[in-house]
């Protein structure tokens, strides 16, 4: 789980997409709470588990695009012989409403993870009753698949020979159902 507070005068980025809103999420980097949660989930499975916070406390990452952290985490997972099969993520925030932006966020996250769009589950809820109106929280769970020896280190992309196996895996996971 990752959480960031809303702050004025900064852009709001969620899932690698800049959303229209009067406030953004404060953080050492760009504050993208969703990409930080996904990165944390991936880094927890890397050969030497670390947290996204290892990146964030270095001055060179001040204001950095969170895509950089996600790509590094994905590189570590792939280096260990795994790839992402699917992702299930939840956002908790009072505003803005995620529904109108969910499809583009899902598409961007799928692109970053090299998975089919229907293998990215994204839910949004409000923090009603939790007194977290000024906070955005993201939870992410990533299902990893061990690469077959014949697949090498190439990334899976839509249209590849492994689509059939991936489709079966996605059909088994509720978050991947279209």
Secondary structure, 3 states (H helix, E strand, C coil): CEEEEEEECCCEEECCEEECCCEEECCCCCCCHHHHHHHHHHHCCCCCCCCCHHHHCCHHHCCCCCHHHHHHHHHHHHHCCEEEEEEEEEEECCCCCCHHHHHHHHHHHHHHHCCCHHHEEEEEECCCCCCCCCEEEEEEEEEEEECCHHHCCCCCCCCCCCHHHHHHHHHHCHHHCC
